[in-house]
Amino acid sequence: MNIQVYTIPGCTYCVKLKRLLDRDNIAYIQTVVDDTVSFKLQHPKCSGFPFTVIDGEEIGGIMDTAKFLLDKGLVKRRK
């Protein structure tokens, strides 16, 4: 599975998503986005950061990514 996580500096949600992936030992590639305007023009589904693309499919932000990973059984809920 190819997971690409796009982040911006100082983003607390970006840190939380990376912690989730790290906690469950899920490999990912992080790209720090410098020009968010250009990025959002290339990825119209992106409304904020982090933004995740899995196997070429644009998943979305932290909540969409967490739901996708839960539905696929790749992460477990924390109690």
Secondary structure, 3 states (H helix, E strand, C coil): CCEEEEECCCCHHHHHHHHHHHHCCCCCEEEECCCHHHHHHHCCCCCCCCEEEECCEEEECHHHHHHHHHHCCCCCCCC
